[in-house]
């Protein structure tokens, strides 16, 4: 796992609304998302980072061996890069980005999970 994909601390973390990868605001701005950059184009665009990520997420998963992890299969992140992932991310991508993804053949599925009490 590249150190560039590991969050630098616990303050100011954000999760990608498409894949749920967790990075700091600066990491998303400087590097984009390791899984979604081809679609979301966050690198170098702080406004886009705010649009495509959320600071409101629950739980963290350290994904080391994606194809072999039952947790990765359960979270549907087994094809993604190694890194830190949120279990649930609150928020949705804006409608115009969802349309763009659909036109590129990418099926957007919200990473938001509701808990039944």
Secondary structure as GFF3:
##gff-version 3
##sequence-region A 1 117
A	DSSP	three_ten_helix	3	5	.	.	.	ID=ss1
A	DSSP	beta_strand	13	16	.	.	.	ID=ss2
A	DSSP	beta_strand	22	24	.	.	.	ID=ss3
A	DSSP	alpha_helix	25	31	.	.	.	ID=ss4
A	DSSP	alpha_helix	37	40	.	.	.	ID=ss5
A	DSSP	alpha_helix	46	52	.	.	.	ID=ss6
A	DSSP	beta_strand	53	54	.	.	.	ID=ss7
A	DSSP	beta_strand	57	63	.	.	.	ID=ss8
A	DSSP	three_ten_helix	66	68	.	.	.	ID=ss9
A	DSSP	alpha_helix	70	75	.	.	.	ID=ss10
A	DSSP	beta_strand	83	89	.	.	.	ID=ss11
A	DSSP	alpha_helix	95	103	.	.	.	ID=ss12
###
